Amino acid sequence: MAEIKPFRGMRYNTSAAGDISKLCCPPYDIISERQRAKYVAENEYNVIRLELPKEGENPYAAAAEILKNWKEQGVLITEDRPAIYIYEEEFSAYNTRKSVKGIIARVKFEEFSKGIILPHEFTLSKAKEDRFNLMKATACNFSQIYALYADEAHTTLNTIDSLSSGNPALEFTDSEDVTHRLWIVTDESAIAKIVSDFADRKLYIADGHHRYETALNYRNYCRENGISKEGAPQDYQMIYLVDMEHPGLTVYPTHRLVRDLPDFDKNRVIEGCKEYFDVKPVKSSESIQTELAEMYAEGKKAFGFYCGNGEWYLLVLKNIAVTDDILPELSKASRQLDVTVLHTLILDKILGIDKENMENQINLTYTKLFDEAVSSVDEDNFQCSFILNPTRVSEIRDVAAAGEKMPQKSTYFHPKMITGMVMNDLSVE
């Protein structure tokens, strides 16, 4: 099953590079141009220059040159011994302070068809091309993939809690009030224990599908061009591994905003929904959030429909069995997802936004922010929005185990992992 191993991580030499809090950045795909400029201005050695290169006519070649220079200058150094890294994020969500802790290790690539490492969402080719070009130029993973594993006895979590009882090697709190901590485990017996835990486990990709598929393509490219052979570092990817039942795991919903539909009529939407949903007017944004939370606790499929100017409707599915007839080709796990119900019965059937339209975001935009889903409609930038409840981690597992994928933007794991605390240099055995 899943094969993991320690690795000699590449990390910042803070005595040469500066404060670690000024060297890290969020994932490349959620950073704006303004934010990128801010990170570079704070510290010229910020990892953003490697993870999201913009310099020169060939940004990928520029990133490779920067990486080479930083290694030579001692800004980036390699661990003396193979290690497994314990990474913790402490954060606020749903008015509660939480934390999630897992390990960062090298994980051997497996094609999805083998059923050892399983995806749960569809990906976009443009993002994969960008990441592939960066890997070809730098031979590095600067950021981690996020994966979950099942461990009912919490054997590994208990081990890493014990190993991280002391002070971390690195710790800082970012501008979003997320505290990041990193412990470095080099004890061979402790590492062997953790590695053996994964011998009979499957992994479920939570975040980083693009990076995984890209790195798999990169491995194949290296083998085809004589750059590497089986067993080389290119066969492995740096992955953050978290217990699927960790109490700190937090998934946010991703809401849908509708725009530019010809002849959009909110009343037609409401009437159309009545075939499958109980439709109830709701008086406020606070009330819709409360009612959706209650429906979530009861296991019901429910959505908030916002038309602007404070006009809310709660849509509660009458009978989940309706999806059995409409989507017989899908597994029960996929048929009963909230996003499947919304996409099939409302967006496609009533509004005419089909799968291709959704994938190309012709009439659909996504946001994880409730306030944005409301204000964007009030400001007439969008015609309406649909508020969702979060996808459950158990649903992610079940869809992946069925060999299927969720629609894009079905999950948003919070918080995102920071980039820059430890990196995977594929030129290092």
Disulfide bonds with the S-S distance in Angstrom:
none
